[in-house]
């Protein structure tokens, strides 16, 4: 069984009328009764960033390429491999931060 007003509603939606729908103030009353929007907290983002940094450092602690780079550092500079690894880690970290910030603002 279909509602007899379905055709009228369908016509209104297809015409793309300008302005709000006439609802005798129903929408305004509903909006007033909604609970206030919760404020987002930033600590999960920073905790995740810290945990990711610590996990990344721990996973790279035994990497031979990083060890060779640290040994070369005091004697004149990092090796190209160490710079590449550090640059890749920095880029991936900032990409993750950007993604997290974009997701937090979009929600």
Secondary structure, DSSP 8 states (H G I E B T S, - for coil): ---TTHHHHHHHHHHT-SS----TTHHHHHHHHS-------SHHHHHHHHHHHHHHHHHHTT-HHHHHHHHHHTTT---HHHHHHHHHHHHHHHHHHHHHHHHHHH-
